[in-house]
C-alpha cells in the first residue's frame, strides 16, 4: 500500500517594496494553476509570501511596520487565492506576517497556514526561532529585524492530521530559521509528522560572518536534509529568491525524501514550480529502523537539551 501525494514547491522570485498584495496574489495563482496542471494535491509557497522581506529595513513608527501585516486571512486581497484553490481543489501552505488582535492586545507573528482543497484553514503555525536583532544596526549592509517586528510564536510545533490527495497523513510547518535548529524537526517527528513545509527568505550575505556567505546554499540543504533524514519525514523547503531590493536571497527550493535525498529542486531564482510524488509510507523505512525512536532514543540522557538555554560551563561542574 502506498500513500502517494503530489506536492509542488512554488518558489517566488523577488517581491519589490511597492508591489501590491494583489499583484503578488496574481503570481501565486499562476503557480497554483501550474501546480494543478501537473497534478499537485498541494502547493507550498515561501515564508512572508505576500510582501517583500521588510525586516531588512528599520522603521521608526509602528504604522510603517503594520502595513506589511495581514489583519485577516483570507482578507480582501487574499480571498482570490482561496477562491482559486477551492475552484482547483488544491491545498496550499502560505507564509505571511500576521497581525492578531487578541484579548490582551495586538500581536505580530511570522505565520504560516495549511489550507485544504476546500480552502479551509486546517492549521496555523507561528515562527518560534526569530533570527536577527531588535535595534537598528547601521553597520550592517541591511537589517534583519525579525526580533523587533515579530513576537515568538505561541503554538509550539503542532502536528496536523489531515487528508491530502485522498490520503490521511500527519503534517507539520516551520519557517526559515526554524529549519536550522534540530529541535524543530525532533518535536515534529516525535508527534509522527510525515511531511513538514518550511518557507524561507534567506539572504546570502550574513553580516556577522561574511566569510560564510558562499556556504549559504550548503547550510540550507544540510539543515533540511539532516532534519528530514534524522526524523524520517518529507521536507518541502520553499524560497523567496533572487535580488530583492538589493538583497540577494537564496533559491534552491526543494523537496527532500525521508532518506534525506533531494528528489526535486528549483534551478532559477524566479517564480518556479518544482514537483514530486511523495509516498508518505516511505517514512517507515526510516522510522521503523535506523530512527526508530521507541527502540533507540535515550531521553533520560538528553536532559541538558531542555534544562539549559545557552549551555553549561563544564569546567566548573
Ligand atoms: N532568515 C535567515 C535564515 O535563517 C539567517 C536568517 C540567514 C540566519 C543566514 C543564518 C544565516 O535562513 C530568516 N528569515 O530566518
Boltz pocket constraint, residues with backbone or C-beta under 6 A from the ligand:
constraints:
  - pocket:
      binder: B
      contacts: [[A, 129], [A, 131], [A, 175], [A, 176], [A, 177], [A, 178], [A, 180], [A, 200], [A, 201], [A, 202], [A, 203], [A, 204], [A, 205], [A, 206]]
      max_distance: 6.0
